[in-house]
Amino acid sequence: MDRIQIRDLKLRCLVGINDWEKEKKQDVVINITLYSDLSIPGASDRIEDTVNYKALKDKIVDLVEGSQFALIERIAEVAAEASLEHPLVEKVDITVDKPGALRFAKSVAVEISRTRNWGKPG
């Protein structure tokens, strides 16, 4: 399947379980891989035939920067849910990094993969 990638989306949000993390915005870095058939937009050259990744990026920015999270796992899930709302996205991989979360480590990251039917019965 073809892929659209949004790389190194740097956002600031309230994230963490410590009291100070609930008051001071911190950096997170999100990488998104959208799986979709790009043959039609590749032939037509029309934005209407593809995933408008600018609109999706704007939606994820609003969702993440306008919310408070305890876990980066939840940020990944929210970004995946928003991505899969687009009818042309069949699968999404999301990585969320929290730089400086652990002493001596550059960052901590979670990575998830979700498909359109994830968590649905049958």
Buried (B, 14 or more C-beta within 10 A) or exposed (E): EEEBEBEEBEBEBBBBEEEEBEEEEBBBBBBBBBBBEBEEBEEEEEEEBBBEBEEBBEBBBEBBEEEEBBBBEBBBBBBBBBBBEBEBBBBBBBBBBBBEBEEEEEBEBBEBEBBBEBEEEE
